[in-house]
Amino acid sequence: MNTLRYSLLFMVFTFVGITSTYAQEDDGHLSKIAIGLSAGSQGGGLDVSKNVHPNFNIKLGFNYFKLDDFTQTLTFSGESMNTNINIDFTNVELLVEYMPFKTSSFKIVGGLAYLVGNNVQAVGEYADNVTFGEVTLAPADIGTLEIKSEWAQVAPYFGIGVGRAVPKRRVGFGFDIGAYYAGSPKTTITGTRLLEEMRTQQETLETNLSGYSWYPRLTLRLAVRIN
Amino acid sequence: MKNKYTYLFSAFALMILGVLTQCKDPLEGFAIAVNTSVFNHEANIQLFDPQDQTRLEGNQVLNIEILGKDASKVVNNAGDKKFAAQDGVVSIALKDQNLTEPAEFVVKVSGEDYLTTTIPVTIDPEDSLVDLSSFLVNMSNPPEGVQTVSEKTSLSQGKLTTSFTVETPTTEPSCTNVTIPAETSFMDADGNTLTGGQLEVQVANFDSRTSDAIESFPGGFAPTEVVDENGETQDDISFITAGFASIDMYVGNKEVKEFSAPVEITMQVNSDYVNPITGEGLKVGDKIPVWSYSNDDGTWEYHTEGTVSQGENGLEVIYETTHLSWYNLDFYGTRCRTGSSTVTVNLPGVTADDGYRLYSDIVYAGTSQPITSWSGKTTTWYDGKTFNYYNAPSNVNVQVVVYSGTSRYRKGELLYTSEPFNLCSGAEVSIPASQFISQIPKLENVTIDYTGYCGDNIVEPSTYLYMYDPNYGYWRYVGYVYKGSITIYGVELNRPYKFRVYYNNRAYEHELTLTSTYMVDDSYEIPDTFCNRFF
């Protein structure tokens, strides 16, 4: 919790610090501020942006992406399992946009995100009963399988896009494509009862997921300049 | 310029796509891994023919029936209602996964040329594994201290024309004599008169001084409950036997349970037997309670009070009965719930890690009769090791006996007998094990991790494991493989061992040469029945 607090404070102070510094050099254009609403692979987002230089905007944003109790029947090694999936990739990010061309809204974006939620969790149990002669084992008797993958909480972001964070006109649209780098996930497998031995599969799964270190982001954004 | 952006976007998108497509299928090589702990409550009963265990090989030698109030809850270890003794091992489980009250049932064992016996089983809610064992009596080749006789006579219209006497060999230290009066007719368990033309009488006499004979005592000497002389159930009785006998009769193929007239039973008792009430040798006029045992419900019930009299061949107790069962001349006392003594091993320099595997027991002082069927323990001996015996018999002296073997059925040499002491006195008893431990060869403890497969899926077995040990000459229970892992105590390294497990009344055998104290066997055979049912 302290890490979260410090990261958020860091981002807010950085945002305020940078915008204040550049505000002192206001040439009549640089004090423009915009509020943005976005949607995309990172979920729904809300941000505030400030134009700090003719070629730079800075943006402090919050993206909410949480999926609770999404139930799906998945097949693990030929066995059907009713699986309850929870995903949380909610983040707070501080991004800097560089617009190399005055006549174009093309931009290169970089920054840091703090992943408040950084995990995917799936809890499954057998979809059907298993019968041993006169004994029927219900899925709960067989046990549950829990897989949890957790990424690093601080993730750099790289991307490109079109559409200024602080639009020249009152309203502007933008499109971003990029990726967060969160490193390889740490994966744990926990089984109960007869599935307790699923822990032996942790290494296999962790190896398979080691390449899942980039979290792609495609975003559509609507921005409104407020001054 | 626009083209330049298009190229830039495309390149970036392709780069991200490239990163993503490098990712593996998360479930590639991912298998379902399970253990076979299907049942929360299991019991294994190993049956012994002390004269020749090989006679019990296979699953056709003995008939197994499950009787008693909770019989319907019992299945075999594959979940089926087919019961058998594979190589003398009966593997059963409870259907109820969450037992709230003790499950009580009786395992009835019969077989051609074997004396029918029953084993009462109680599985408490906290019991996950119950291990029991019992000696069987082969009528043609009985254990030491057991004398058997089987004789036939003709019936006329279902009745004896003259009185008929059957007696176990009198050359033995003790014997049992059964006399059926003329005109007696015979009834089955439902009270129906049996009308066959031939009566067969089987009598087995058990000498109280012989450990093999005593091991055959049905239900053990501290039964879960008995019905006393007032018809009340007692759950803290402790028997001290002066001898017991089994009497079975058949008319045709039907088992006789009752008679139209009382049958007289004479049981010889040993004059050197110490009466635990008087503390002196048995003598004429001493009273000994006679108990009868039902093979159908596994309960001992007070039958009558026997009086010791002088017979032609020594002291004897004569009584009558109108029904058939085991009969037991048994003094009895109560058991102490708390305050039992502590037995401590004195073995300087030996720790639990390098201890010795030994079999020990508590017997009534001056006898070879264990105080209970569970007082015998095979465990690791080291300095400071303590033994506590709960529910010990009150007000009676006992002795600790230590053997060189690791099994109650192959005890090995008697190494040590302690001074008599009262287990309920709270006394501290020390065993000077360093005096005799040098006679024991040093053996190793080996941990084995087993893994088997059902196709690509991984199975870590949970099962009772038996090992054939030429030193013992039978498949010896060496422990429970729990979720794929077991530690086997007291084995020699660098020699092959054969192992068996029993599933669904079948034996699965594998061989393993134990070369180190940690072994991995990833070719464990998982029964097809399990694979087909689980996957």
Chai-1 contact restraints between the chains, C-beta under 6 A:
chainA,res_idxA,chainB,res_idxB,connection_type,confidence,min_distance_angstrom,max_distance_angstrom,comment,restraint_id
A,F76,B,I32,contact,1.0,0.0,6.0,A-B,restraint_1
A,S77,B,F30,contact,1.0,0.0,6.0,A-B,restraint_2
A,S77,B,A31,contact,1.0,0.0,6.0,A-B,restraint_3
A,S77,B,I32,contact,1.0,0.0,6.0,A-B,restraint_4
A,S77,B,N457,contact,1.0,0.0,6.0,A-B,restraint_5
A,E79,B,I32,contact,1.0,0.0,6.0,A-B,restraint_6
A,F106,B,Y5,contact,1.0,0.0,6.0,A-B,restraint_7
A,V130,B,F534,contact,1.0,0.0,6.0,A-B,restraint_8
A,F132,B,V38,contact,1.0,0.0,6.0,A-B,restraint_9
A,F132,B,G79,contact,1.0,0.0,6.0,A-B,restraint_10
A,F132,B,R533,contact,1.0,0.0,6.0,A-B,restraint_11
A,G133,B,A78,contact,1.0,0.0,6.0,A-B,restraint_12
A,G133,B,G79,contact,1.0,0.0,6.0,A-B,restraint_13
A,G133,B,D80,contact,1.0,0.0,6.0,A-B,restraint_14
A,E134,B,V75,contact,1.0,0.0,6.0,A-B,restraint_15
A,E134,B,G79,contact,1.0,0.0,6.0,A-B,restraint_16
A,V135,B,G79,contact,1.0,0.0,6.0,A-B,restraint_17
A,V135,B,K95,contact,1.0,0.0,6.0,A-B,restraint_18
A,D141,B,Q97,contact,1.0,0.0,6.0,A-B,restraint_19
A,I160,B,F12,contact,1.0,0.0,6.0,A-B,restraint_20
A,I177,B,A13,contact,1.0,0.0,6.0,A-B,restraint_21
A,A179,B,I16,contact,1.0,0.0,6.0,A-B,restraint_22
A,L194,B,V34,contact,1.0,0.0,6.0,A-B,restraint_23
A,L194,B,N35,contact,1.0,0.0,6.0,A-B,restraint_24
A,E197,B,A33,contact,1.0,0.0,6.0,A-B,restraint_25
A,E197,B,V34,contact,1.0,0.0,6.0,A-B,restraint_26
A,E197,B,N35,contact,1.0,0.0,6.0,A-B,restraint_27
A,E197,B,E460,contact,1.0,0.0,6.0,A-B,restraint_28
A,M198,B,A33,contact,1.0,0.0,6.0,A-B,restraint_29
A,T200,B,A33,contact,1.0,0.0,6.0,A-B,restraint_30
A,Q201,B,F30,contact,1.0,0.0,6.0,A-B,restraint_31
A,Q201,B,A33,contact,1.0,0.0,6.0,A-B,restraint_32
A,T204,B,G29,contact,1.0,0.0,6.0,A-B,restraint_33
A,T204,B,F30,contact,1.0,0.0,6.0,A-B,restraint_34
A,L205,B,F30,contact,1.0,0.0,6.0,A-B,restraint_35
A,N208,B,K24,contact,1.0,0.0,6.0,A-B,restraint_36
A,N208,B,P26,contact,1.0,0.0,6.0,A-B,restraint_37
A,N208,B,E28,contact,1.0,0.0,6.0,A-B,restraint_38
A,L209,B,P26,contact,1.0,0.0,6.0,A-B,restraint_39
A,G211,B,Q22,contact,1.0,0.0,6.0,A-B,restraint_40
A,G211,B,C23,contact,1.0,0.0,6.0,A-B,restraint_41
A,Y212,B,C23,contact,1.0,0.0,6.0,A-B,restraint_42
A,W214,B,V19,contact,1.0,0.0,6.0,A-B,restraint_43
A,P216,B,I16,contact,1.0,0.0,6.0,A-B,restraint_44
